Amino acid sequence: EVDLEERLHELDLRSDLDIPDVPPPTDSTPEILKRALSGLSARWKNWWIRGILSLAMISGFFLIIYLGSFMLMLLVLSIQVKCYHEIITIGYRVYHSYDLPWFRSLSWYFLLCVNYFFYGETVADYFATFVQRREQLQFLIRYHRFISFALYLTGFCMFVLSLVKKHYRLQFYMFAWTHVTLLITVTQSHLVIQNLFEGMIWFLVPISSVICNDITAYIFGFFFGRTPLIKLSPKKTWEGFIGGFFSTVVFGFIFSYFLAQHQYFVCPVEYNSETNRFVTECEPSELFQMKKYSVPPLLQAVLGWETVNMYPFQMHSFALSTFASLIGPFGGFFASGFKRAFKIKDFADTIPGHGGIMDRFDCQYLMATFVHVYITSFIRGPNPSKLLKQLLILQPEQQLSVYKTLKSHLIEKGILQPSLRG
Protein backbone atom coordinates (compact mmCIF):
# COMPACT_ATOMS: atom_id res chain seq x y z
CA GLU A 1 0.00 0.00 0.00
CA VAL A 2 2.88 2.36 0.78
CA ASP A 3 4.53 1.53 -2.54
CA LEU A 4 1.30 2.33 -4.38
CA GLU A 5 1.04 5.72 -2.70
CA GLU A 6 4.68 6.53 -3.52
CA ARG A 7 4.19 5.53 -7.17
CA LEU A 8 1.03 7.61 -7.57
CA HIS A 9 2.74 10.55 -5.83
CA GLU A 10 5.60 10.31 -8.33
CA LEU A 11 3.18 10.25 -11.25
CA ASP A 12 1.33 13.19 -9.77
CA LEU A 13 4.46 15.36 -9.92
CA ARG A 14 5.23 14.64 -13.57
CA SER A 15 5.06 17.46 -16.08
CA ASP A 16 3.13 17.21 -19.34
CA LEU A 17 6.40 16.43 -21.14
CA ASP A 18 6.78 13.29 -19.05
CA ILE A 19 3.48 11.70 -20.06
CA PRO A 20 4.12 7.97 -20.44
CA ASP A 21 3.59 6.24 -23.74
CA VAL A 22 0.27 4.48 -24.20
CA PRO A 23 0.47 0.97 -25.64
CA PRO A 24 -0.36 1.10 -29.37
CA PRO A 25 -3.76 -0.31 -30.39
CA THR A 26 -3.83 -3.81 -31.78
CA ASP A 27 -4.71 -4.54 -35.40
CA SER A 28 -8.39 -5.51 -35.42
CA THR A 29 -8.61 -6.10 -39.17
CA PRO A 30 -10.53 -9.35 -39.91
CA GLU A 31 -8.29 -12.18 -41.04
CA ILE A 32 -10.25 -12.62 -44.28
CA LEU A 33 -9.40 -9.05 -45.28
CA LYS A 34 -5.76 -9.47 -44.30
CA ARG A 35 -5.45 -12.53 -46.54
CA ALA A 36 -7.31 -10.91 -49.45
CA LEU A 37 -5.14 -7.78 -49.36
CA SER A 38 -1.84 -9.43 -48.42
CA GLY A 39 -0.22 -8.69 -51.80
CA LEU A 40 -0.82 -4.92 -51.66
CA SER A 41 1.41 -2.19 -50.28
CA ALA A 42 0.56 -0.76 -46.87
CA ARG A 43 -0.83 2.40 -48.52
CA TRP A 44 -3.25 0.58 -50.80
CA LYS A 45 -4.11 -1.99 -48.15
CA ASN A 46 -5.24 0.81 -45.85
CA TRP A 47 -7.20 2.34 -48.75
CA TRP A 48 -9.18 -0.85 -49.36
CA ILE A 49 -9.77 -1.53 -45.66
CA ARG A 50 -11.06 2.00 -45.09
CA GLY A 51 -13.22 1.82 -48.23
CA ILE A 52 -14.83 -1.54 -47.43
CA LEU A 53 -15.53 -0.62 -43.82
CA SER A 54 -16.87 2.80 -44.86
CA LEU A 55 -19.37 1.17 -47.24
CA ALA A 56 -20.41 -1.27 -44.51
CA MET A 57 -20.98 1.56 -42.00
CA ILE A 58 -22.93 3.66 -44.52
CA SER A 59 -25.12 0.66 -45.38
CA GLY A 60 -25.82 0.06 -41.70
CA PHE A 61 -26.63 3.76 -41.26
CA PHE A 62 -29.22 3.64 -44.07
CA LEU A 63 -30.77 0.55 -42.49
CA ILE A 64 -31.19 2.37 -39.18
CA ILE A 65 -32.75 5.34 -41.00
CA TYR A 66 -35.26 2.94 -42.50
CA LEU A 67 -36.08 1.57 -39.03
CA GLY A 68 -37.14 5.02 -37.88
CA SER A 69 -36.45 7.88 -35.50
CA PHE A 70 -36.33 5.83 -32.32
CA MET A 71 -33.55 3.62 -33.67
CA LEU A 72 -31.62 6.73 -34.71
CA MET A 73 -31.88 8.02 -31.13
CA LEU A 74 -30.58 4.72 -29.80
CA LEU A 75 -27.72 4.93 -32.30
CA VAL A 76 -26.80 8.42 -31.08
CA LEU A 77 -26.89 7.23 -27.46
CA SER A 78 -24.74 4.20 -28.28
CA ILE A 79 -22.16 6.33 -30.08
CA GLN A 80 -22.12 8.78 -27.19
CA VAL A 81 -21.40 6.03 -24.63
CA LYS A 82 -18.67 4.50 -26.81
CA CYS A 83 -16.96 7.86 -27.42
CA TYR A 84 -17.08 8.58 -23.70
CA HIS A 85 -15.56 5.18 -22.98
CA GLU A 86 -12.72 5.74 -25.45
CA ILE A 87 -11.74 9.15 -24.07
CA ILE A 88 -12.01 8.08 -20.42
CA THR A 89 -9.94 4.97 -21.11
CA ILE A 90 -7.14 7.12 -22.53
CA GLY A 91 -7.13 9.10 -19.30
CA TYR A 92 -6.93 5.94 -17.24
CA ARG A 93 -4.02 4.63 -19.30
CA VAL A 94 -2.05 7.86 -19.52
CA TYR A 95 -2.25 8.67 -15.83
CA HIS A 96 -2.24 5.06 -14.61
CA SER A 97 -5.31 5.92 -12.57
CA TYR A 98 -6.93 2.47 -12.44
CA ASP A 99 -6.00 2.21 -8.78
CA LEU A 100 -7.59 5.48 -7.72
CA PRO A 101 -10.37 4.63 -5.25
CA TRP A 102 -13.91 4.77 -6.67
CA PHE A 103 -12.90 6.80 -9.69
CA ARG A 104 -13.75 4.39 -12.48
CA SER A 105 -17.20 3.88 -10.96
CA LEU A 106 -17.66 7.61 -10.40
CA SER A 107 -16.85 8.38 -14.04
CA TRP A 108 -19.70 6.17 -15.23
CA TYR A 109 -21.95 7.45 -12.46
CA PHE A 110 -21.49 11.03 -13.69
CA LEU A 111 -22.31 9.86 -17.23
CA LEU A 112 -25.61 8.40 -15.98
CA CYS A 113 -26.39 11.59 -14.04
CA VAL A 114 -25.84 13.90 -17.00
CA ASN A 115 -27.79 11.64 -19.35
CA TYR A 116 -30.63 11.46 -16.83
CA PHE A 117 -30.77 15.25 -16.80
CA PHE A 118 -30.70 15.79 -20.57
CA TYR A 119 -33.00 12.94 -21.55
CA GLY A 120 -35.38 13.90 -18.77
CA GLU A 121 -35.56 17.38 -20.27
CA THR A 122 -36.33 15.82 -23.65
CA VAL A 123 -39.11 13.66 -22.20
CA ALA A 124 -40.67 16.67 -20.47
CA ASP A 125 -40.47 18.72 -23.66
CA TYR A 126 -41.63 16.26 -26.32
CA PHE A 127 -43.65 13.65 -24.41
CA ALA A 128 -45.86 15.89 -22.27
CA THR A 129 -49.08 14.10 -23.23
CA PHE A 130 -47.58 10.71 -22.43
CA VAL A 131 -46.30 11.94 -19.05
CA GLN A 132 -49.67 13.46 -18.16
CA ARG A 133 -51.31 10.02 -18.18
CA ARG A 134 -48.86 8.48 -15.67
CA GLU A 135 -48.72 9.79 -12.13
CA GLN A 136 -45.30 8.28 -11.39
CA LEU A 137 -43.75 10.13 -14.32
CA GLN A 138 -45.48 13.37 -13.32
CA PHE A 139 -43.58 13.34 -10.04
CA LEU A 140 -40.26 12.66 -11.78
CA ILE A 141 -40.84 15.40 -14.35
CA ARG A 142 -42.05 18.00 -11.83
CA TYR A 143 -38.95 17.58 -9.68
CA HIS A 144 -36.65 16.51 -12.49
CA ARG A 145 -34.04 19.23 -12.06
CA PHE A 146 -33.94 18.84 -8.29
CA ILE A 147 -33.52 15.06 -8.63
CA SER A 148 -30.79 15.56 -11.24
CA PHE A 149 -28.95 17.99 -8.98
CA ALA A 150 -29.27 15.65 -6.01
CA LEU A 151 -27.84 12.77 -8.05
CA TYR A 152 -24.91 14.86 -9.24
CA LEU A 153 -24.31 16.20 -5.73
CA THR A 154 -24.11 12.64 -4.45
CA GLY A 155 -21.35 11.87 -6.98
CA PHE A 156 -19.56 15.10 -6.08
CA CYS A 157 -19.56 14.21 -2.38
CA MET A 158 -18.35 10.69 -3.19
CA PHE A 159 -15.45 12.19 -5.12
CA VAL A 160 -14.47 14.43 -2.21
CA LEU A 161 -14.62 11.46 0.17
CA SER A 162 -12.42 9.45 -2.21
CA LEU A 163 -9.54 11.96 -2.13
CA VAL A 164 -6.35 10.28 -0.94
CA LYS A 165 -3.30 11.97 0.49
CA LYS A 166 -0.23 12.38 -1.77
CA HIS A 167 -2.05 12.18 -5.10
CA TYR A 168 -4.75 14.81 -4.86
CA ARG A 169 -3.55 16.45 -8.08
CA LEU A 170 -3.91 13.22 -10.04
CA GLN A 171 -7.45 12.78 -8.79
CA PHE A 172 -8.38 16.31 -9.79
CA TYR A 173 -6.79 15.72 -13.21
CA MET A 174 -9.18 12.85 -13.72
CA PHE A 175 -12.14 14.75 -12.26
CA ALA A 176 -11.58 17.53 -14.83
CA TRP A 177 -10.96 14.94 -17.58
CA THR A 178 -14.31 13.32 -16.83
CA HIS A 179 -16.26 16.58 -16.92
CA VAL A 180 -14.67 17.84 -20.13
CA THR A 181 -15.46 14.48 -21.71
CA LEU A 182 -19.07 14.78 -20.56
CA LEU A 183 -19.25 18.24 -22.09
CA ILE A 184 -17.91 16.98 -25.43
CA THR A 185 -19.99 13.80 -25.70
CA VAL A 186 -23.25 14.06 -23.77
CA THR A 187 -24.08 17.71 -24.47
CA GLN A 188 -23.41 17.39 -28.17
CA SER A 189 -25.32 14.12 -28.57
CA HIS A 190 -28.26 15.79 -26.84
CA LEU A 191 -28.14 18.55 -29.47
CA VAL A 192 -28.09 15.91 -32.22
CA ILE A 193 -31.35 14.48 -30.88
CA GLN A 194 -32.83 17.98 -30.58
CA ASN A 195 -32.01 18.53 -34.26
CA LEU A 196 -33.64 15.20 -35.12
CA PHE A 197 -36.92 16.28 -33.52
CA GLU A 198 -36.99 19.32 -35.84
CA GLY A 199 -37.17 16.92 -38.77
CA MET A 200 -35.00 14.04 -39.90
CA ILE A 201 -33.59 16.21 -42.68
CA TRP A 202 -31.87 18.40 -40.07
CA PHE A 203 -30.22 15.25 -38.78
CA LEU A 204 -29.34 13.56 -42.07
CA VAL A 205 -28.02 16.44 -44.18
CA PRO A 206 -25.44 17.70 -41.63
CA ILE A 207 -24.22 14.22 -40.68
CA SER A 208 -24.07 13.08 -44.31
CA SER A 209 -22.24 16.27 -45.29
CA VAL A 210 -19.52 15.58 -42.72
CA ILE A 211 -19.26 11.97 -43.90
CA CYS A 212 -19.11 13.09 -47.54
CA ASN A 213 -16.43 15.67 -46.75
CA ASP A 214 -14.38 13.12 -44.84
CA ILE A 215 -14.54 10.59 -47.70
CA THR A 216 -13.99 12.98 -50.60
CA ALA A 217 -11.19 14.87 -48.84
CA TYR A 218 -9.47 11.53 -48.27
CA ILE A 219 -9.93 10.53 -51.93
CA PHE A 220 -8.68 13.85 -53.33
CA GLY A 221 -5.80 13.86 -50.87
CA PHE A 222 -4.90 10.25 -51.67
CA PHE A 223 -4.71 10.77 -55.43
CA PHE A 224 -3.80 14.46 -55.80
CA GLY A 225 -2.48 15.55 -52.40
CA ARG A 226 0.89 17.31 -52.54
CA THR A 227 0.64 20.39 -50.31
CA PRO A 228 0.46 19.83 -46.52
CA LEU A 229 -2.49 21.55 -44.87
CA ILE A 230 -1.73 21.58 -41.14
CA LYS A 231 1.08 20.21 -39.00
CA LEU A 232 -1.33 18.54 -36.57
CA SER A 233 -2.42 16.17 -39.38
CA PRO A 234 0.52 15.61 -41.75
CA LYS A 235 -1.59 13.47 -44.11
CA LYS A 236 -4.14 16.26 -44.69
CA THR A 237 -3.49 18.32 -47.82
CA TRP A 238 -4.85 21.47 -49.41
CA GLU A 239 -5.87 19.46 -52.46
CA GLY A 240 -7.99 17.18 -50.28
CA PHE A 241 -9.41 20.11 -48.32
CA ILE A 242 -10.47 22.04 -51.43
CA GLY A 243 -11.74 18.97 -53.29
CA GLY A 244 -13.72 17.93 -50.23
CA PHE A 245 -15.29 21.39 -49.99
CA PHE A 246 -16.67 21.50 -53.53
CA SER A 247 -17.77 17.85 -53.41
CA THR A 248 -19.61 18.39 -50.13
CA VAL A 249 -21.44 21.50 -51.34
CA VAL A 250 -22.66 19.69 -54.46
CA PHE A 251 -23.61 16.60 -52.47
CA GLY A 252 -25.52 18.63 -49.86
CA PHE A 253 -27.48 20.48 -52.57
CA ILE A 254 -28.48 17.27 -54.39
CA PHE A 255 -29.14 15.23 -51.25
CA SER A 256 -31.36 18.01 -49.84
CA TYR A 257 -33.37 18.06 -53.06
CA PHE A 258 -34.09 14.34 -52.69
CA LEU A 259 -35.00 14.48 -48.98
CA ALA A 260 -37.17 17.61 -49.29
CA GLN A 261 -39.66 15.70 -51.44
CA HIS A 262 -40.69 13.29 -48.66
CA GLN A 263 -42.73 14.00 -45.53
CA TYR A 264 -40.85 11.26 -43.69
CA PHE A 265 -37.71 13.40 -43.77
CA VAL A 266 -39.04 16.95 -43.49
CA CYS A 267 -41.78 16.71 -40.86
CA PRO A 268 -40.91 17.24 -37.19
CA VAL A 269 -40.64 14.00 -35.24
CA GLU A 270 -43.51 13.82 -32.75
CA TYR A 271 -44.67 11.19 -30.33
CA ASN A 272 -48.24 9.92 -30.75
CA SER A 273 -49.47 8.87 -27.31
CA GLU A 274 -52.46 7.00 -28.78
CA THR A 275 -50.35 4.67 -30.92
CA ASN A 276 -47.21 4.85 -28.73
CA ARG A 277 -45.14 5.55 -31.82
CA PHE A 278 -43.11 8.36 -33.32
CA VAL A 279 -44.86 9.96 -36.29
CA THR A 280 -43.60 12.18 -39.10
CA GLU A 281 -46.78 13.43 -40.72
CA CYS A 282 -47.51 17.08 -41.42
CA GLU A 283 -48.13 19.72 -44.04
CA PRO A 284 -44.57 20.58 -45.15
CA SER A 285 -43.50 24.10 -44.27
CA GLU A 286 -42.46 26.69 -46.84
CA LEU A 287 -38.88 25.46 -46.56
CA PHE A 288 -39.91 22.27 -48.32
CA GLN A 289 -42.21 23.66 -51.02
CA MET A 290 -40.83 24.19 -54.51
CA LYS A 291 -40.30 27.84 -55.47
CA LYS A 292 -39.03 29.70 -58.51
CA TYR A 293 -35.87 31.81 -58.14
CA SER A 294 -34.19 34.21 -60.52
CA VAL A 295 -30.67 33.25 -61.56
CA PRO A 296 -28.05 36.00 -60.96
CA PRO A 297 -27.08 37.77 -64.22
CA LEU A 298 -23.48 36.53 -64.08
CA LEU A 299 -24.66 32.91 -63.97
CA GLN A 300 -27.35 33.36 -66.63
CA ALA A 301 -24.72 33.60 -69.34
CA VAL A 302 -23.03 30.42 -68.11
CA LEU A 303 -26.11 28.30 -67.38
CA GLY A 304 -28.45 29.75 -69.98
CA TRP A 305 -31.28 29.87 -67.41
CA GLU A 306 -33.15 32.94 -66.22
CA THR A 307 -35.01 31.13 -63.44
CA VAL A 308 -34.62 27.90 -61.52
CA ASN A 309 -37.01 25.83 -59.41
CA MET A 310 -35.69 24.61 -56.07
CA TYR A 311 -36.61 24.08 -52.44
CA PRO A 312 -35.71 26.91 -50.03
CA PHE A 313 -34.04 24.32 -47.79
CA GLN A 314 -31.45 23.76 -50.51
CA MET A 315 -30.09 27.24 -49.83
CA HIS A 316 -29.82 26.37 -46.15
CA SER A 317 -28.04 23.18 -47.14
CA PHE A 318 -25.34 25.36 -48.68
CA ALA A 319 -24.67 26.88 -45.25
CA LEU A 320 -24.67 23.44 -43.60
CA SER A 321 -22.35 21.84 -46.16
CA THR A 322 -20.01 24.86 -46.12
CA PHE A 323 -19.63 24.58 -42.36
CA ALA A 324 -19.18 20.81 -42.63
CA SER A 325 -16.31 21.21 -45.11
CA LEU A 326 -14.57 24.38 -43.87
CA ILE A 327 -15.07 24.39 -40.08
CA GLY A 328 -16.02 20.77 -39.38
CA PRO A 329 -12.50 19.47 -40.13
CA PHE A 330 -11.18 21.58 -37.25
CA GLY A 331 -12.90 19.10 -34.96
CA GLY A 332 -10.65 16.48 -36.54
CA PHE A 333 -7.60 18.72 -36.15
CA PHE A 334 -8.49 19.23 -32.49
CA ALA A 335 -8.73 15.46 -32.05
CA SER A 336 -5.37 15.04 -33.81
CA GLY A 337 -3.77 17.51 -31.41
CA PHE A 338 -5.33 15.67 -28.49
CA LYS A 339 -3.92 12.35 -29.68
CA ARG A 340 -0.48 13.84 -30.29
CA ALA A 341 -0.49 15.35 -26.81
CA PHE A 342 -0.95 11.88 -25.33
CA LYS A 343 1.22 10.01 -27.85
CA ILE A 344 -1.50 7.83 -29.36
CA LYS A 345 -2.38 7.12 -32.99
CA ASP A 346 -6.12 6.50 -32.58
CA PHE A 347 -8.68 6.75 -29.80
CA ALA A 348 -9.22 2.99 -30.04
CA ASP A 349 -9.11 0.13 -32.54
CA THR A 350 -12.86 -0.46 -32.78
CA ILE A 351 -13.09 -0.02 -36.59
CA PRO A 352 -10.27 -1.48 -38.70
CA GLY A 353 -8.58 1.18 -40.81
CA HIS A 354 -10.47 3.97 -39.06
CA GLY A 355 -9.52 3.71 -35.38
CA GLY A 356 -12.12 4.27 -32.69
CA ILE A 357 -15.67 5.55 -32.87
CA MET A 358 -14.41 8.95 -31.70
CA ASP A 359 -12.00 9.04 -34.65
CA ARG A 360 -15.01 8.90 -36.99
CA PHE A 361 -17.20 11.35 -35.08
CA ASP A 362 -14.76 14.03 -33.97
CA CYS A 363 -16.14 16.45 -36.60
CA GLN A 364 -19.78 15.57 -35.95
CA TYR A 365 -19.85 17.22 -32.53
CA LEU A 366 -18.95 20.65 -33.89
CA MET A 367 -21.57 20.11 -36.59
CA ALA A 368 -24.28 19.24 -34.08
CA THR A 369 -23.76 22.48 -32.19
CA PHE A 370 -23.75 24.56 -35.36
CA VAL A 371 -26.98 23.03 -36.66
CA HIS A 372 -28.72 23.59 -33.32
CA VAL A 373 -27.59 27.25 -33.24
CA TYR A 374 -28.53 27.68 -36.90
CA ILE A 375 -32.04 26.33 -36.37
CA THR A 376 -32.71 28.45 -33.29
CA SER A 377 -31.25 31.58 -34.93
CA PHE A 378 -32.63 31.45 -38.47
CA ILE A 379 -35.31 28.75 -38.75
CA ARG A 380 -37.34 27.97 -35.68
CA GLY A 381 -40.26 30.18 -34.76
CA PRO A 382 -42.95 29.77 -32.10
CA ASN A 383 -44.29 26.22 -32.14
CA PRO A 384 -48.10 26.23 -31.63
CA SER A 385 -48.20 22.43 -31.31
CA LYS A 386 -45.65 22.37 -28.49
CA LEU A 387 -47.33 25.32 -26.75
CA LEU A 388 -50.71 23.57 -26.92
CA LYS A 389 -49.24 20.44 -25.34
CA GLN A 390 -47.93 22.52 -22.46
CA LEU A 391 -51.29 24.22 -21.99
CA LEU A 392 -53.11 20.89 -21.87
CA ILE A 393 -51.10 19.68 -18.87
CA LEU A 394 -51.97 22.76 -16.80
CA GLN A 395 -54.61 22.66 -14.08
CA PRO A 396 -58.15 23.67 -15.23
CA GLU A 397 -58.04 27.00 -13.38
CA GLN A 398 -54.68 27.78 -14.97
CA GLN A 399 -56.05 26.95 -18.42
CA LEU A 400 -59.04 29.22 -17.79
CA SER A 401 -56.72 32.06 -16.75
CA VAL A 402 -54.70 31.67 -19.94
CA TYR A 403 -57.91 31.62 -21.98
CA LYS A 404 -59.20 34.85 -20.42
CA THR A 405 -55.86 36.61 -20.89
CA LEU A 406 -55.63 35.52 -24.52
CA LYS A 407 -59.24 36.53 -25.19
CA SER A 408 -58.66 40.00 -23.75
CA HIS A 409 -55.52 40.41 -25.82
CA LEU A 410 -57.31 39.42 -29.06
CA ILE A 411 -60.16 41.83 -28.32
CA GLU A 412 -57.71 44.70 -27.80
CA LYS A 413 -56.02 43.82 -31.10
CA GLY A 414 -59.41 43.85 -32.86
CA ILE A 415 -58.96 40.28 -34.05
CA LEU A 416 -62.11 38.83 -32.42
CA GLN A 417 -65.45 39.64 -34.07
CA PRO A 418 -67.79 41.94 -32.12
CA SER A 419 -70.27 39.06 -31.81
CA LEU A 420 -67.67 37.05 -29.89
CA ARG A 421 -66.93 39.72 -27.30
CA GLY A 422 -69.69 38.59 -25.00
N, C-alpha and C positions, 0 to 999 in steps of 0.2 A: 504493500500500500504506500509506503514511503517512497519507493522507487517510482511508482506511478505519478505521485505528486511532483517529484523532482523533474521527471520527464516532461510533464505538462507545463511546469513552470518554465522550463528551458524553451519549449515551443512558444510559450506565451511571449517571451522576450525577443523572438526573432523579428527581423525587419522584413518588409515586403520582398526584398531582394533575396532573402533566404528561404523563400517558399519551396518546400520539397517537391520533387517531381512526382507526378501522379502516374501510376502504371498505365501504359498505353492500352486502348481498348482492343479487345480480341477481334479477329476477323470472323464476322458472322455470316459471310456469304455462303449460301447453300452449296453443298458439294457438287450437285448436278451442274450448277453454273460454273463452278471452278473448272470442272472437267471440260465443259463445252467451250470455255474461253481460254483454255490452257495454252494454246498456240499463239495468243495475241500478246502484244507489248502491254506493259502496265498501263500506259495511257489509254489505249483502245479498250483494254479490259474494263477499266473504270468507266469508260463511256458506255459500254454495253450494259454493265451492271446498273448504272444509274438510270439508263433509258428503260430497261425492262422493269425495274422496280417503280419508276415514275409512272409508267403505263398501268401497272397493277394498282398503285395507289389511286390514280385518277379514276380507274374503273370502279374501285370500291367506293370512292366518293360519289360517283353518279348513282350507284346502287342505293346508297344511304339517302340521297336526295329523293329518289323514287319512293323510298319507304316513308317519307314525310318529315314534318317539322320536329316531331318529338325525337326521332332518331338522330336528327341533326343536333339537337340540344344535348343528347347523350354523348354524341361524338365530341362536341365542344368540351363537355365536362371531362371526358376520358383524356383528351389531349391536355387539358389543364392539369390534371392530376399527374400525368406522365412527365410533363415539362417541369412541374414542381419537384417531382422525385429526382429528375436528372440534375437540376441545379443544386438541390439540397445535398445530394450524394457527393457532388464535387466538393462542397464545403466540408463534409465529413472527412473526405479523403485528404484534402489539402491540409487541413488543420489537425488531422488525426484525433477527431473529437468524438469517436465512437464511445469512448470511456467516460465522457462527461455524464454525470448523473441526470437522468430523466430527459436529457435534451432531445434524443431521437423521438421519444414519445410526444414531447411538448411541440415539436415541429409539426407533427401530423395533427395534433390537437388544435393548434392555431389554424391550420388549413380547414379543419371541420368548422371551427368557429366563424371564420370569415365567409365560407361558403354558406353556412346557415344564415348569416346576415343578408348576403346578397340575394340568395335564392328565396329567402323569406320575403324580401322586398318585391321580388318579381311576382310571387304568388299573391301578395296583397294587391298588387297593381293590376294584374291581368286575369286573376281568377276570383274576383270579388264575389260574383254570383255563386260560385262553387263553395266558397268559404262561408257565405251567409247561411247555407243550409246545414252546416255542421258546427255545433256548439263548441266542440273541443278545439277546432281550428280558429274559431272566433276569439277564444282566449289567447291562443298563441299569436294571432295577428295583432290583436289590440296591444299586447305587451311585448311585441316582437323586438323592438329596439332595446328595451330594458333587459329582456332575456339574453339577447346577443351580447350586451355589455357585461352582464353578469358572467356569462360563459367566458368571455375574453379576460375579464378581471380574475377569474379563477386560474386561468393559465398564467397570467402575469404574476400572481402571488406564488404559484408553484415554481416559476422560474426564479423568483427572488429567494425562495426557500432552498432551491437547488444550488445556489452559489457556494463554491468551495474555495477555501483559502489557497492562495498561491497561483491560481489560474483564473482569476476574475476576468482579466482582459480577454482571454480566449472564449469564455462563456458569452461575454458581451459581443465579441466578433460574431459568434454564431447566432445570437439573438437578433442582431442587425441584419445578418445574412438572411435569416428566415423571413423577416418582415419585408425586406426589399424584394425577395422572391415572391411573396404573397402579393405585393403591389404589382409586379410584372405579370404574374400569371392569373390570379383570381380576378382582379379588377378588370383586366382586359378581356378575359373570357366572358365576364358578365356583360361588357359592352357589346361583344359579338352577339350574344343572345338578345340584347335589347334591339340591335339592328335587325335581327331576324324577325322579331315581332312587327317591325315596320313593313315587312314584306320580304319574301324570300329573295327577291332581286337585290335588295340592299345587303344581303348576306353573300349571294353567289357572285355578283359582279366584282366586288372588291377582292374576295378571296381568290377567284379565278384570275384576276388581273395580276395579283402577286405571283401566283403559280406560273402564269404565262411569262411574266417578266423574268422569273428565275430560270425557266427552261430556255427561253430564246436568248437571254444574255449569255447563258452557258454555251449554247450552240454557236452564236456569233463569236464569242471569245475563243471557243475551241478551234474553229476553222480560220478565223481572221484576226484573232487577238495578237497584237504586237506591242501596244503601248500600255504600260502599267497604269492602273487607275489610282490605287491607294496602297500605301505601305502595309496597312493592317491586313489586307487580303492580296498577297502578291499575284494570285492567279486571276484576279479581276482586271479587265482591260477596258480602255475607252471604247474600243470597237464593240465589245460585248454590251457595255452600258448604253451606247447610242442605238445599237441594233435592237436591244431589248426595249428601249423606250418607244421607238416607232412601231415595233411589232405589238406591243401591249396596247397602245392607243388604238390601232386598227382592230385588234381583237376585241377590246372593250366595246367599241362602237358596234361591231357586228353582233357580238354576243348579246348586247343590250337590246338590239333590234329583235332578236329571236325571243328573248325572255318577255319583252314588253307585250307580246301578242297573247299571252296566256294568263288568265286570272290566277292560276295556281302559283305563279311566281310574283305577281304584282300586288295582290291583295294582302292587307295586314293579316298576320296570323292571330286568330282569336280562338278562345276555348269555348266550346258549346257545352254548357252544363247539362243539357237535356240528353245529348248523345254521348257525353263524356269523351269527346274527340276534339282535336284541333281542326278548325275549318279555315279555308282560304277562299271565301266567296264574297264578292262585292261588285259594285259598279266601279270600274277602274277610274281613278282620278285623272285630271287633265294631263298629268305627267305621262300617262300611258295611252293617250288618244292621239292618233295620227294628225299632224298639222302640216301646213304648207309654209315653207320659209323661202325668203329671197336669197339667192346666192350672191355673195359680195362681188362687185364688178371685176376685181382682179382675177377671181376664180372663174367667172363666166367665160372669159376668153379661153381658159384652159379646158374646162369641163364641157362647155357648150350648153350649159343649162342656166336658165334664168331663175327657176324655182326648184325646190326639192322637197319631197314629202318625208317626214321623219317623226319619231316620237321625241317629245321634249326631254325625256329621261336620257336620250342618247347624248345630249349636250352635257348633262350631269356626269355621264359615264366618262366623258373626256377629262373632267376634273379628277374623278376617281382613279382612272388609269394613269394620268399624269403623276399623281401622288404615288401610286404604286410603283412606278418606274423611276422616278427621280428622288423621292424621299424615302420610300419603303426600303431600298437597299441599305440605307444607313442603319436600319435595325440589324441587318446582317453584319455591317462593319462593326457595330457596337458589340455584337456577339463574338466577332473575330478578336476584337481587342480584349474581351473578357477571357476568351480561351487562351490567348497569348499571355495574359497576365498570370494565369495559373498553369501554364506550360502543358496544355492539353490540345489535342488535335480536334476532337469532337466532344460534344456533351455526353454522348453514349454511343453504343454500337447497335442500336435497336434496328436500324434499317441499313442493310448492306449497301455500300457505295454512297450513302447519304449521311450517316452518323446517327445521332439521336433524333427524337421527335422535335426537340427544341431547335436543332439545326435546320429543320424544315420550316419551322413556324416563327423564327426570330423576326421576320419582317411583318408577319401577320398582326402582331400586337400593336405596332405603330399604326397599321392600317385600320384596325378596329377602332382605335381612339379617333382617328381622323374622320371616319365615316359617321361615328356617333356625333361628333362636333358639327360636321357638315349638315347632317339631318336636322339637328336642333337649331342650327343657325340659318339655314336657307330653305328647308323643306317643310318641317313639321309646323303645323298650326294647331289651334285648339281642336281637341278631339271630342266631338259631341258624344260618341258612343262610350268612351271611357268616363266622361263626366256623368252620363246617365247611370252607368253602373255604380258609381260612387254615391249618387243621390238615392238609388234604390236601397242601399244598405243603411241609410240613416233611419233614425226613429221617426214614427209618423208625425210627431209635433215638429221635428226638425224639417221634414219634407214640406209640411204646411207653411212653415216660416219662409223657406226658400221660394215656395210658390207665390206667396203674397209679395215678397220683395221683387221677384221677377215680374209679376203682374204690374206692380206700381211703376217699375222702370219702363216697361213697354208702353204703358199709358202715357207717361211723360214724354216718351219719344214719338208718340202719335202713331205707333205701329198697330195697336189694337183698334178694332172698329168701335165706334161709339156704342153700338148695340151690345158689346161685350163688357162695357165698363161697369155694369151692375154686378 
